[in-house]
Amino acid sequence: MIVGFVEGDCIIIVYTIGPKECLRLPRQTTITTPENASITYELAGIASRSGAVVIDLLIQTVAIAILVGFYILALSVLHFEIIGWPTSVLIVLGFVIWWGYFVFFETKWAGQTPGKRICRLRAIMTAGAPVGLTSAALRGLIRVVDINLIGIISIIITPKNQRLGDFAAGTIVVKERSEWKGDLAHGQSSTNQAAAEDRLVKNIELVTPEQFEAIKRFTARAAELDADVRKELAAKMARPLMQSLGIEDGPGIDYSNLLWAIYDRCVQNRGLM
């Protein structure tokens, strides 16, 4: 007989026949991207997600404390009425910090907040795409409900460790891999766009919006791909693109770096986003 239960980020399986032993199995999910690459993510559980939330709440608390401090200082100097527009401004700014914090960072940092970044977690769409403004806003809006026991229970009992906000926004929270050393939020590869590949880039005006979107999806998912899958996918994407841009193929070209270089040129020179 096998009994399973959840502890932290893992499913604990206890074999009750013979000597007792425990096997820790992290919950995983596999997503097939539009480029037909299968990516296996390790889902974040209660322990890691709670750690990220605690860090974020501490940052929010410090920010609100500073805001209240300025309010008290202004009150002591200006002697305004407590029931009035300054208090209304304080309440609005407090709400913006409390709700807008998660929306801002998850949109700006592609599914990460400072807490998630420190704990190496990232929220992504269930189809593998990066989190956008709408999904981040939905996650933040329902956080008021999820922050209590309801959210904890939902993460424990759902197959993909989703809280109610994840269901509403169509997202999951995963653990980041460590093979790719780049900064996804700023578009830097592990070699900081090797000069050799960067010098190859030309005719950037020929990159179509559809091609740019494909490159953008690659850069957003590069950290989650196994090294071999990343190289294979980069080669499949880069070779036809090189032909249309007049870039000569040859040995020693790092196709991942080349895609990063093309992405950077499109952003910097053409203003594509």
C-alpha positions as CSV (number, residue, x, y, z in Angstrom):
1,M,0.0,0.0,0.0
2,I,1.2,3.5,-0.8
3,V,0.1,6.6,1.0
4,G,0.8,10.1,-0.5
5,F,0.6,13.5,1.1
6,V,2.0,17.0,0.5
7,E,4.8,18.6,2.5
8,G,6.4,21.8,1.4
9,D,7.1,21.8,-2.3
10,C,7.0,18.0,-2.7
11,I,4.7,15.1,-2.7
12,I,5.8,12.6,0.0
13,I,5.1,8.9,-0.8
14,V,5.3,6.5,2.1
15,Y,5.6,2.8,1.4
16,T,3.8,1.0,4.2
17,I,4.9,-2.5,3.1
18,G,8.4,-3.4,4.4
19,P,10.8,-0.9,6.0
20,K,9.4,2.6,6.1
21,E,10.9,5.0,3.6
22,C,10.0,8.3,2.0
23,L,10.4,9.4,-1.6
24,R,10.3,13.1,-2.3
25,L,8.8,13.8,-5.7
26,P,8.5,17.4,-6.9
27,R,5.4,18.2,-8.8
28,Q,6.1,18.9,-12.4
29,T,4.2,20.0,-15.5
30,T,5.2,19.8,-19.2
31,I,4.2,22.5,-21.7
32,T,4.5,22.4,-25.5
33,T,5.5,25.8,-26.8
34,P,4.3,27.2,-30.2
35,E,7.7,26.2,-31.5
36,N,6.9,22.6,-30.6
37,A,9.5,22.4,-27.9
38,S,8.4,20.5,-24.8
39,I,9.5,22.2,-21.5
40,T,9.2,20.5,-18.2
41,Y,8.8,22.9,-15.2
42,E,9.1,22.1,-11.5
43,L,6.1,23.7,-9.9
44,A,6.6,25.9,-6.9
45,G,4.8,24.7,-3.7
46,I,3.8,26.1,-0.4
47,A,7.3,26.4,1.1
48,S,9.0,28.4,-1.7
49,R,5.9,30.5,-2.5
50,S,5.4,31.4,1.1
51,G,9.1,32.5,1.3
52,A,8.6,34.7,-1.7
53,V,5.4,36.2,-0.3
54,V,7.1,36.9,3.0
55,I,9.9,38.8,1.3
56,D,7.4,40.8,-0.8
57,L,5.2,41.6,2.2
58,L,8.3,42.9,4.1
59,I,9.2,45.2,1.2
60,Q,5.6,46.4,1.0
61,T,5.5,47.0,4.8
62,V,8.7,49.0,4.7
63,A,7.3,51.1,1.8
64,I,4.0,51.8,3.6
65,A,5.8,52.5,6.8
66,I,7.9,55.2,5.0
67,L,4.8,56.6,3.5
68,V,3.0,56.8,6.9
69,G,6.2,58.4,8.3
70,F,6.1,61.2,5.7
71,Y,2.4,61.6,6.5
72,I,3.0,62.0,10.2
73,L,5.8,64.4,9.5
74,A,3.7,66.5,7.2
75,L,0.9,66.5,9.8
76,S,3.2,67.8,12.5
77,V,4.5,70.6,10.3
78,L,1.4,71.7,8.4
79,H,-1.3,70.8,11.0
80,F,-3.9,69.9,8.5
81,E,-7.2,68.2,9.4
82,I,-6.9,64.4,9.6
83,I,-10.3,64.0,7.8
84,G,-9.4,65.6,4.5
85,W,-7.6,65.2,1.2
86,P,-4.1,64.4,2.7
87,T,-5.5,61.3,4.4
88,S,-7.3,60.3,1.2
89,V,-4.0,60.6,-0.7
90,L,-2.4,58.4,2.0
91,I,-5.1,55.7,1.6
92,V,-4.9,55.7,-2.2
93,L,-1.1,55.5,-2.2
94,G,-1.2,52.7,0.4
95,F,-3.6,50.8,-1.9
96,V,-1.4,51.4,-4.9
97,I,1.6,50.0,-3.0
98,W,-0.4,47.0,-1.7
99,W,-2.0,46.0,-5.0
100,G,0.1,47.7,-7.6
101,Y,3.3,46.2,-6.3
102,F,2.6,42.8,-7.6
103,V,1.0,44.0,-10.8
104,F,4.0,46.3,-11.6
105,F,6.8,43.8,-10.9
106,E,5.1,40.8,-12.5
107,T,4.4,42.8,-15.6
108,K,7.8,44.5,-15.7
109,W,9.9,41.4,-14.7
110,A,7.9,38.8,-16.8
111,G,6.2,37.1,-13.9
112,Q,8.6,37.9,-11.1
113,T,8.5,40.1,-8.0
114,P,11.5,40.8,-5.8
115,G,10.5,37.9,-3.6
116,K,10.1,35.5,-6.5
117,R,13.4,36.6,-8.0
118,I,15.2,36.0,-4.7
119,C,13.5,32.6,-4.3
120,R,14.1,31.8,-8.1
121,L,10.4,31.5,-8.9
122,R,8.4,32.9,-11.9
123,A,4.7,33.1,-12.8
124,I,4.0,32.1,-16.3
125,M,0.9,31.4,-18.4
126,T,-0.3,27.8,-18.5
127,A,0.6,27.7,-22.2
128,G,4.2,28.8,-21.4
129,A,3.9,32.5,-22.5
130,P,5.2,35.3,-20.2
131,V,2.7,37.0,-17.8
132,G,1.2,40.2,-19.1
133,L,-0.6,43.2,-17.6
134,T,-4.0,41.6,-17.6
135,S,-3.0,38.3,-16.0
136,A,-0.8,40.1,-13.5
137,A,-3.8,42.4,-12.6
138,L,-6.1,39.4,-12.1
139,R,-3.6,37.7,-9.9
140,G,-3.2,40.8,-7.8
141,L,-6.9,41.4,-7.5
142,I,-7.7,38.0,-6.2
143,R,-4.7,38.0,-3.9
144,V,-6.9,39.5,-1.2
145,V,-8.8,36.2,-1.0
146,D,-5.8,34.0,-1.6
147,I,-3.6,35.4,1.1
148,N,-5.5,33.5,3.8
149,L,-6.1,29.7,4.3
150,I,-8.1,29.5,1.1
151,G,-5.0,30.1,-1.1
152,I,-2.9,27.6,0.9
153,I,-5.5,24.9,0.6
154,S,-5.9,25.6,-3.2
155,I,-2.2,25.3,-3.8
156,I,-2.1,22.0,-1.9
157,I,-5.0,20.2,-3.5
158,T,-4.7,21.4,-7.1
159,P,-2.6,19.3,-9.5
160,K,-0.6,22.4,-10.6
161,N,-0.3,24.1,-7.2
162,Q,-2.5,26.9,-8.3
163,R,-4.2,29.4,-6.1
164,L,-7.5,31.1,-7.1
165,G,-5.7,34.0,-8.7
166,D,-3.7,31.5,-10.8
167,F,-7.0,29.9,-12.0
168,A,-8.5,33.3,-12.9
169,A,-5.4,34.5,-14.7
170,G,-4.5,31.2,-16.3
171,T,-1.1,31.1,-14.7
172,I,1.2,28.7,-12.8
173,V,4.3,29.4,-10.6
174,V,7.4,27.5,-11.5
175,K,11.0,27.2,-10.2
176,E,13.6,28.6,-12.5
177,R,16.4,26.5,-13.9
178,S,20.0,27.6,-13.4
179,E,21.7,26.6,-16.7
180,W,21.0,30.0,-18.4
181,K,22.8,32.8,-16.7
182,G,21.0,35.7,-18.5
183,D,18.7,38.3,-17.1
184,L,15.4,37.8,-18.8
185,A,14.1,41.1,-17.8
186,H,16.9,43.0,-19.5
187,G,17.6,40.7,-22.5
188,Q,21.2,39.8,-21.7
189,S,22.6,36.4,-22.7
190,S,25.1,34.4,-20.7
191,T,27.9,36.0,-22.8
192,N,26.4,39.5,-22.9
193,Q,25.8,39.2,-26.6
194,A,29.2,37.9,-27.8
195,A,30.8,40.4,-30.1
196,A,31.2,37.9,-32.9
197,E,27.5,37.3,-33.2
198,D,26.7,40.9,-32.7
199,R,28.9,42.0,-35.6
200,L,27.1,39.5,-37.9
201,V,23.7,41.3,-37.5
202,K,22.7,43.4,-40.5
203,N,19.7,44.4,-42.4
204,I,17.7,44.5,-39.2
205,E,14.9,46.4,-40.9
206,L,14.0,43.2,-42.8
207,V,12.9,41.4,-39.6
208,T,9.2,41.1,-39.8
209,P,6.9,41.7,-36.7
210,E,6.1,37.9,-36.8
211,Q,9.8,37.0,-36.7
212,F,10.4,39.5,-33.9
213,E,7.6,38.0,-31.8
214,A,9.1,34.5,-32.3
215,I,12.5,35.7,-31.2
216,K,10.9,37.5,-28.2
217,R,9.2,34.3,-27.2
218,F,12.5,32.5,-27.4
219,T,14.3,35.0,-25.2
220,A,11.5,34.9,-22.6
221,R,11.7,31.1,-22.4
222,A,15.4,30.5,-22.8
223,A,16.0,30.1,-19.1
224,E,13.4,27.3,-18.9
225,L,14.9,25.2,-21.7
226,D,17.4,22.4,-21.3
227,A,20.7,23.3,-22.9
228,D,20.4,20.9,-25.8
229,V,16.8,21.9,-26.5
230,R,17.7,25.5,-26.4
231,K,20.5,25.0,-28.9
232,E,18.4,23.0,-31.2
233,L,15.5,25.4,-31.1
234,A,17.8,28.4,-31.6
235,A,19.4,26.8,-34.7
236,K,15.9,26.1,-36.2
237,M,14.9,29.7,-35.7
238,A,18.1,31.4,-36.6
239,R,19.0,29.6,-39.9
240,P,16.0,30.7,-42.0
241,L,16.2,34.1,-40.4
242,M,19.9,34.4,-41.3
243,Q,19.0,33.7,-45.0
244,S,16.4,36.5,-45.1
245,L,18.9,38.9,-43.4
246,G,21.8,38.0,-45.6
247,I,23.9,36.6,-42.8
248,E,26.3,33.9,-43.8
249,D,26.1,30.7,-41.8
250,G,29.3,29.1,-40.6
251,P,31.0,27.0,-37.9
252,G,31.3,28.5,-34.4
253,I,28.2,30.6,-34.5
254,D,26.2,30.6,-31.3
255,Y,22.6,30.8,-32.6
256,S,21.3,31.7,-29.1
257,N,23.6,34.7,-29.0
258,L,22.7,35.6,-32.5
259,L,19.0,35.6,-31.7
260,W,19.7,37.8,-28.6
261,A,21.7,40.2,-30.8
262,I,18.9,40.5,-33.3
263,Y,16.4,41.0,-30.5
264,D,18.5,43.8,-29.0
265,R,19.0,45.5,-32.3
266,C,15.2,45.4,-33.0
267,V,14.5,46.9,-29.6
268,Q,17.3,49.5,-29.7
269,N,17.3,50.5,-33.4
270,R,13.7,50.0,-34.3
271,G,11.9,50.5,-31.1
272,L,10.1,47.1,-31.2
273,M,8.8,45.8,-27.9
